[in-house]
């Protein structure tokens, strides 16, 4: 036992001497560093710089990857819109609705590539009053980017992400005008919306325009995307007129609530790309986490708000309003998802659920046949959510509101931004649909009202074994 202790002590002494020797050697070396050590230190510094540059490259690539993934989610929302609208309308118009939703993506993709993206993110011309665009600073065809130049990857990824948003704006009107829009007229108005109406709104707000310069806050597009699409939908539904046999106060029953519910879930899922993707990068986990939570809470609160308010009015648990209520909450929070706290998101979502129910009633009382409540979900709740930033926004998140130490400045800016976009969209929509109506390509042929638009324009039925086609010569 004593021999073992002596051995341990001897080993401890030897280890201590080795440590002291190494420190002493380092001290001597530091007093007179040889040239080799100085060169090594210089190489070490260069290595750190290279590592920082490499880290920046990795972050840039990660940001672009995240933008593309988010864009894929937003694009998948087209499937959600198609299923929601097809489930909400009558059986005789489902094929037409699917075709129109599909063509929204196709038409918008092309016109937004040719001119729309150039208008939306063209060069700011300070020489114009208020700042604006001239033909010289609108890059057509993405300025010729083909993937071979420096920075082309970021530009192309940015275009794809923004195209998905433009497609969403275009497809909103499809649902409102379902079952009675001439297919050629549909293609034309989608092209005009994607090429001019929507891009100008983007330029004023997300691009480099004067509304942005006023401090307007719309993080992911409550007003820019949804209200714009919602107003186009309302004007279009008014101009095209009601569906044949439409009795106001008793809207037609949904053809398939199961498909509509699945479409709503897809839209909710895609909305994470819509909102969280609008961080335009993966370098700020605080903002990404906040936006994801706010999006979730607002969707849930919107469904509950619409459900309980409808039950209070009708004593029925209305599934259609539960679905539209969740979408209302999503639309409402889209503007302020990075500017309000989770409690604020709950407030915006719940109130948006109530707003959509009230708005549907108002539109119905005006005898405007909005087949899926598109204006109420996207237009009314888009404007409401944007304005609410001035009331429940967080000063810590850059949105001083009335309840968080702010003044009327933020609220006033939000109201002005919403009003300007609404005026622009209303005027251009009336001009666009007025021209289509004058050319007699807005409303489908009256024969389609008799046999159904699916049979007339597509000679197809979504359920041919259950719903046989009615022939024109019957």
GUBADREN-797019 format. One record per atom (N, C-alpha, C): x, y, z. Coordinates in steps of 0.05 Angstrom, whole numbers, plus 5000, padded with zeros to 4 digits. Atoms other than C-alpha are relative to their C-alpha. Example, Ala and Ser with C-alpha at 12.3 -4.5 7.8 and 13.67 -1.06 7.14 Angstrom:
GUBADREN-797019
501849765000 524649105156 501850245000 498449764999 527349795143 498550225014 
//
This chain:
GUBADREN-797019
501749765000 500050005000 501750255000 498249774998 505750485019 501550034974 498549985025 509550304956 498250124978 501849885020 503350474914 499750305004 500149714995 502751154948 502550144991 497549885008 510051294936 500150024969 500050005030 509151114862 498250234990 501849785008 503151594856 501350275004 498749754994 507152154889 502250064979 497849965019 513052044842 498950084973 501249935026 508452064781 498950295001 501049734997 505252704807 502250214997 497749825002 512053034815 501050024972 499150005028 514152834745 498250164982 502049855016 507653114715 500350295005 499749724993 508553764753 502450124987 497549905012 515653844729 499750044969 500449975029 513453724657 498350254993 501749765004 508054264663 501650255003 498349764995 512954764693 502050044978 498149985022 517954614639 498750114975 501349905024 512954734584 499350295002 500549714997 510755404613 502550164998 497549865002 517955604621 501050024972 499250005027 519455414550 498550204983 501649815014 513655824525 500850285006 499249734992 515856434565 502650084986 497549945014 522856384535 499550054971 500649975028 519956304466 498650264994 501449755004 515456914475 501950245002 498149784997 521457334495 501550054974 498549975025 524857214428 498849824979 501450185019 519956944376 501649974974 498650035025 523456644316 498350084977 501349915025 521656844245 497849804992 502050205008 517956184234 497450045015 502449964985 513056344290 498550244990 501349765010 511657044263 498549934974 501350085025 510156744195 497549835005 502350164993 505556234227 497750165010 502149834990 501756784263 498750154977 501149855023 500957164197 498149814984 501750195014 498256534164 497549945015 502350054983 493556434223 497950234995 501849785005 490657134212 498749984973 501250035027 489657004138 497949785001 501950224999 486156354155 497450095013 502449894987 481356724201 498450174980 501349845020 479757224146 498649824979 501250185019 478556664097 497649855012 502250134987 474156314147 497650185002 502249814999 469956934156 498750034973 501149985027 469157004081 498549754992 501450265005 467256264076 497349995014 502550004985 462156354131 497950194988 501849815014 459156954094 498849874976 501050145024 458556534031 497949795008 501950214990 455155964070 497450135008 502449874991 450256454101 498450104976 501449915024 448656754033 498649774985 501250235013 447456074003 497649895016 502250094983 443155884063 497650184996 502249815004 439056514054 498549954973 501250065026 437856363980 498449745001 501450264998 436055643996 497450035015 502449964985 431055874048 497950154984 501949855017 427856373999 498749814980 501150185019 427055823948 498049805013 501850184985 424055333999 497450145007 502449854993 419255874023 498350054975 501449965025 417456023951 498549754991 501350255006 415855283940 497449985016 502350014983 411055323999 497850194990 502049805010 407655953972 498849904974 501150105025 406955643903 498049775005 501850224994 403755023934 497350115010 502649884992 398355503961 498150014976 501850015023 395655503890 498249755001 501650254996 393454783903 497850045021 501949954979 390155013967 497750174991 502149835011 386355573932 498249844982 501650165018 384055093878 498149815014 501750194985 381454583928 497950155017 501949854984 378255103973 497750104983 502049885018 374655453916 498349784988 501650215011 372654803883 498149875019 501850124979 369654543948 497850195008 502049814990 365955183963 497850074979 502049925021 362355283896 498349764993 501850215009 357054873860 501549804982 498750215015 358754213826 500450064971 499949955029 357454483756 502250204992 497949805007 363254983760 502749925011 497550084987 368854583794 502249984980 497950045020 372654393731 501050284990 499249735008 372555123708 501750145021 498449884978 375055353776 502849895001 497350125000 380854853773 501650104977 498649905023 382655073703 500950295004 499349724996 382555803722 502250035020 497949984980 386755703784 502749914988 497550105012 391855303744 501150224981 499049805019 392255843691 500950265013 498949774985 393256383743 503049975004 497150044996 400056073758 501550034973 498749995026 401655993684 500250284988 500149745011 399556673660 501750205016 498549824983 402457043720 502949964998 497250065002 409056683715 501350134976 498949895025 410056923643 500150305000 500149705001 407757643648 501650135022 498449894978 411157753715 503049984992 497250035009 417657493683 500650224979 499549815022 416857943621 500250295011 500149724992 414958593655 499350055029 501049944974 411658533723 502250035021 497849984981 417958403764 501750254996 498549765007 421458973728 498650255011 501549774989 415959463748 500249995030 500150024971 415659203819 502650085013 497449954988 423059263832 501950164982 498449835017 425259763780 501550215015 498449804987 430060323794 498350245007 501549764990 427360903835 501050254986 499349765015 427161553795 499250245017 500649784982 427762133844 499150254984 500749775016 426662613786 497050034997 502949995003 419262433783 498850085027 501349914975 414662753833 499149775017 500650224982 414162283892 501749754994 498450245007 419061813858 498449814983 501650185016 416961333804 501749854980 498750175020 418560913743 499950144973 500149925028 420361083672 500849764983 499350235016 421160603614 503049935001 497250055000 428660673620 501049855024 499150144976 428960393690 498249765008 501650244996 424259803682 501449774986 498650225014 428559183668 498149784991 501750215010 424758713623 501549735000 498850275001 425957963624 502349975021 498050024978 429758023690 502750134993 497549875008 434858473656 501949814985 498450195015 437357873616 501549805017 498650194982 439657473677 499549714990 500350275010 441056763655 501549795017 498750184982 444656453714 503049984997 497250025005 451656563687 501650245013 498749774990 453157243718 500150015031 499849974971 455157443788 497450125011 502549914988 448957533831 497549914986 502450105014 444357193781 498349825018 501550194983 442556653832 498250145019 501749854981 439957153883 497750134986 502149865015 436057533830 497949804991 501950205010 432856903801 498449885023 501550104977 431056633870 498050215010 501949784992 428057313888 497750024981 502249995019 423957313824 498049775006 501850234996 421256613838 498350055025 501549954975 419256803909 497850204995 501949795005 415757433885 497849924980 502050115019 412357073827 497849855015 502050164985 409056603877 498050195014 501849814987 406157213913 498150124979 501649895022 403657503847 497849814992 501950205007 400256853831 497849985021 502150004979 396656863898 498150234997 501749775004 394057563885 498049964977 501750045024 391357353817 497849805006 501950214997 387856733841 497750075020 502149924981 383857093896 497550074985 502449915015 379257403844 498649764987 501250245013 378056713812 497749895016 502150114984 373956473871 497650185002 502349824998 369657093876 498349994975 501449995026 367757063802 499449734989 500350275009 366956313799 497349954987 502450125012 361855953755 498850174978 501349845021 360456523706 501950184985 498149835014 366856833680 500949874974 499050105025 368756763607 502949935002 497350104996 375156353604 502150184987 498149825013 378456823554 500350265016 499949764983 376557423597 501749955025 498450074977 379657063656 503050014994 497249995008 386256973620 501050284997 499249735005 386357703601 500350155026 499849854975 384957983670 502249905018 497750114985 390057523702 502650124990 497649885012 395257783653 500350295008 499849724993 393658513667 500650035030 499549984972 393558403742 503049935006 497350084995 400358043741 502150184987 498149845014 403558523692 500150295009 500149714995 401259213716 498850065028 501449914975 396259273774 501549925025 498650094976 399758853826 502950105001 497349904999 406959053806 500350295009 499949724992 405459793815 499650025030 500350004971 402959653885 502649915014 497550104989 409259263900 502250224999 498049795003 413659823873 499650225021 500549784981 410260343918 500749915029 499850094972 411059903980 502649845006 497650164995 416259353978 502450084982 497949935019 420159623919 501650245010 498549764992 422760333925 498350254999 501849785005 416660773922 499350175025 500549794980 413661333963 498549905024 501450104976 409060924008 501949885019 497950124983 414960534034 501650225014 498449784988 418661194046 498550135023 501549894978 413061414093 500149845025 499950184977 414460834140 497849805001 502250205002 408760384117 501049725007 499250264991 409059694149 498149794988 501550235010 406659084111 502049784995 497850195002 411558524125 499749794978 500350225020 408657974081 497650044982 501949955021 402858284044 497050005006 502949994994 396158364080 498650194981 501049805018 394958984038 501049954972 498750015026 399958893982 499049774983 500850245015 397858193962 497049955003 502750104994 391258023996 497850224995 502049805005 387458683996 499950074970 500049955029 389658813924 498349794986 501650215013 386958133903 497150015008 502849994990 380758223946 498450224987 501549795013 378858883915 499549934971 500550095027 379858613845 497749795000 502150204999 375358033866 497350135004 502649874995 369858493892 499050154975 500849865024 369858943831 499349814978 500650205021 370058343785 497349865005 502550134994 364258003821 497750194995 502149805006 360258653816 499550034970 500249955028 361758753743 499049764984 500950235015 360558043720 497249925007 502850054992 353958003757 499849735015 500450244984 350957443799 499749754983 500550265014 350556703781 497049974994 502850045008 344256473746 498449885023 501850114979 338556363795 500950075029 498949934974 342456673853 497950145017 501949884982 337856833912 501750125023 498449884978 341157333959 498749975027 501050074974 340557164031 499949705004 499950294999 340856424013 502149904980 497850085019 347656273981 499949704995 500050295006 348455603946 501849855019 498550174982 351055033989 502749924987 497450095010 358354833982 499849724989 500150265013 359454233937 501549785015 498350204987 364853893979 501650135022 498649874977 366754154048 502549845007 497650154994 371753584055 502450104984 497949905017 375853833996 500750295008 499549734991 374954554020 501750015026 498450014975 377654364089 502949934994 497350085007 383654014058 501550244987 498849775013 384954624015 500850225020 499449804979 384755074077 502549915015 497650104987 389854634112 502550054983 497849955018 394354694051 500850295000 499549714999 393655444052 501450085026 498749944974 395355474126 502949915000 497350105002 401455044114 501850184982 498549825019 403655474054 500550275012 499849744989 402656094095 502650045016 497449984986 408955934135 502250094980 498249905020 412756034070 499450294994 500949735005 408656664058 501250205020 499249814979 410256984125 502949975009 497250044990 416656664152 501950044977 498249955024 419556674081 500550294995 499649715005 418657424079 502250125017 497549914987 424657474127 502250034979 498149995023 428357384060 502849915009 497550114991 433857014097 499749835025 500250184977 435456514151 502050095022 498049914981 440056954193 498950125025 501149874976 435157224245 497949815012 501950204988 432156654286 497950135018 502049874984 428557144332 497550074983 502249925017 424357424275 498649764988 501250245012 423356744242 498249865020 501650144980 420856434307 497550165007 502349844994 416357024323 497949994978 501850005022 413257034254 498549734998 501350265000 411856284256 497949975021 502050024978 408456324324 497750194995 502249815005 404456944306 498149904978 501750115021 402056614242 498249785010 501650224989 399756004280 497850105018 502049904981 396256384335 497750154986 502149855014 392556844288 498149824984 501750185015 390056274244 498149865019 501750144981 387455894305 497950195012 501949804988 384356524337 497950094979 501949925021 381156714270 497749794997 502150215002 377556044265 498250005024 501749994976 375156094337 498250245000 501549755000 372956814329 497649984981 502250035020 368856664266 498049795010 501850224992 366056014295 498150095023 501749924977 363556314361 498150234992 501749785008 360956954329 497749904982 502150125017 357156554276 498049855017 501850154983 354356104330 498250195016 501549804985 352156714370 497750114982 502049895018 348356954308 497949794991 501750195013 345456304281 499549745016 500250254984 346155764336 500949764984 498950225015 349955344285 503150025000 497150015002 357255114283 500649994970 499749985029 358455354211 502849934991 497450095008 364254974180 501250194979 498949825020 364955454121 501250245014 498949774986 366056034169 502449925018 497650094985 370855624211 502450014981 497850005020 375155524148 500750284992 499449725009 374556244124 501050165024 499049864976 375656484196 503049965004 497250054998 382456144198 501650154979 498749855021 384256454131 499950305006 500249714992 381857134157 502250075020 497949954980 386557074216 502750004987 497550005014 392256894169 500550254984 499849765016 390857474123 500550245019 499749774982 390157954182 502850035012 497449984987 396857774214 502350034980 497850005020 400857764149 501550265000 498649755000 402358504152 501750045025 498649944975 404458534225 501349765014 499050244987 407157834237 502850045013 497449954988 414058124253 500050255017 500249744986 411458754287 498250005024 501750024976 406758504341 500949765017 499450224982 407458054401 498149774995 502050225003 404057364404 497350075011 502749914990 398557684447 498650174979 501149835021 397658204392 498949834977 500950175022 397157644341 497349875007 502650124992 391557314381 497750204997 502049795003 387757974382 499350044971 500549955029 388558094307 498649764988 501250245012 386757374290 497149985008 502850034991 380457344333 498250214988 501749785012 377858024309 499749964970 500350055029 379357834237 497949794994 502150205003 374957224246 497250125002 502649864998 369257684267 499650184975 500249825023 370758184211 499049854975 500850155025 370057644157 497049935000 502850064998 363157454182 498350254994 501549755005 360758174183 500250084971 499649925028 363758314115 498449834980 501650175018 360457714082 497150095001 502849914998 353757964108 499650264985 500249755014 355058664081 500049964970 499850055029 357158414012 497449874990 502550145008 350957964010 497750214999 502149805000 346558554028 500150204977 499649835024 349458953970 499449854975 500750175023 347358383924 502349964981 497650075015 354458243901 500649705005 499750294997 355457503888 503049925001 497350094996 362257343917 499949705008 500650294997 362156583910 501349875024 498550134978 367356413963 500750205023 499349804979 367657054006 502850104997 497249925005 374257253973 500650285010 499449734991 373557993987 500050025030 500249984971 371457894059 502549885013 497650134989 377357424073 502550174994 497549885009 382757784033 499950315000 500149715001 380358494022 499550135027 500749884975 376858674087 502049945022 498150084978 381558284133 502850094994 497449895007 387658504094 500350295009 499949724991 386059234106 499950025030 500349994971 383959104178 502649925014 497550094987 390358724196 502250204997 497949805004 394759254165 499750245018 500649774983 391359814203 500549945029 499750084972 391559424268 502950035011 497249964991 399159494270 500350265015 499949754987 398060214289 498750015027 501450014975 393859994348 501349815020 498950204982 397159364376 503049934993 497250055006 404159404346 501850035024 498149994978 410359334389 502250194994 497849815003 415259904399 502749854998 497550155001 420759394412 500549874974 499850135026 419359094344 499850204977 499949805021 419559754307 497350114992 502749905007 412059904307 498650125024 501349874977 410260404362 497150054995 502949995004 402760354369 498650165022 501549844981 397260704408 500149875028 500050134974 397560184464 502849945010 497250064992 405160144466 501850244998 498449764997 407560844477 500350164975 499849855025 406661094406 498050224998 501949785006 402761664375 498249904977 501750065023 397961694317 501649964974 498450015024 403761694268 499949734985 500050265012 404160944256 497249934989 502750065009 396560874252 499350164975 500649835023 396061464204 501449904975 498550105023 401461184159 498749754989 501350255008 397960504157 497450064985 502649945013 391160814140 500550124972 499449875026 394161244084 500949794980 499150205018 397760654054 497849824990 502350175008 391560224054 498250154981 501849845017 387360784024 501150034972 498849955027 392260923967 499949744984 500150255015 392760193948 497249934992 502950065006 385160113952 499150174977 500949825021 384060723907 501249914973 498750095024 389160483855 498749754989 501050265008 386459783854 497150024990 502849975008 379159993850 499850134973 500249865026 380160473792 501049834977 499050165022 384460013751 498349754995 501850235003 379759423765 497550074984 502349925015 373759803740 500650054971 499249965028 377460013677 500549734986 499450265011 379859303665 497549844994 502450165004 373258953676 498050144982 501849855018 369459513641 500749954971 499150065028 373659393578 499249724992 500750285006 372558643582 497049974996 502950015003 365058753591 499150124974 500749875025 364759223532 500749834976 499350195022 368258703489 498449745002 501750244997 363158183513 501649755005 498550234992 368457723542 500549995030 499850014971 367257813616 498249775010 501950214991 360957393628 499849784979 500250235018 360456703599 497450014984 502450015017 355356563544 497649925016 502450074985 348156523571 499449704999 500550295002 347955793547 501449855023 498550134978 353155633601 498450015026 501749984976 348255873654 497949785001 502150215002 343255353629 501249725005 498950274999 347754743622 502349975020 497750004982 353354933670 502550084985 497649895013 359955273656 502049774994 498250225005 363854613661 499349874973 500950145024 359754293606 500450184976 499949815023 359754923562 502850064992 497349915007 366955143566 502149784999 497950214998 370654493581 499049724992 501250265006 365853923564 501149795018 498950184980 367853593628 498450045026 501249994974 365253433697 502049895020 498150104981 369253343760 499149735012 501150254992 364652763778 498149894978 501750085022 362252483711 498149775006 501850224993 359251853742 497650085017 502149904982 355152263791 498550234988 501249765012 353952893752 500550004969 499650015029 353152733677 499750274988 500149745013 354053303629 497250044988 502449925014 347953673603 500950104973 499149925026 348653743528 498650264991 501149745009 347454403492 497449974985 502450035017 342054113447 497749875015 502250124985 337753843503 497550174999 
//
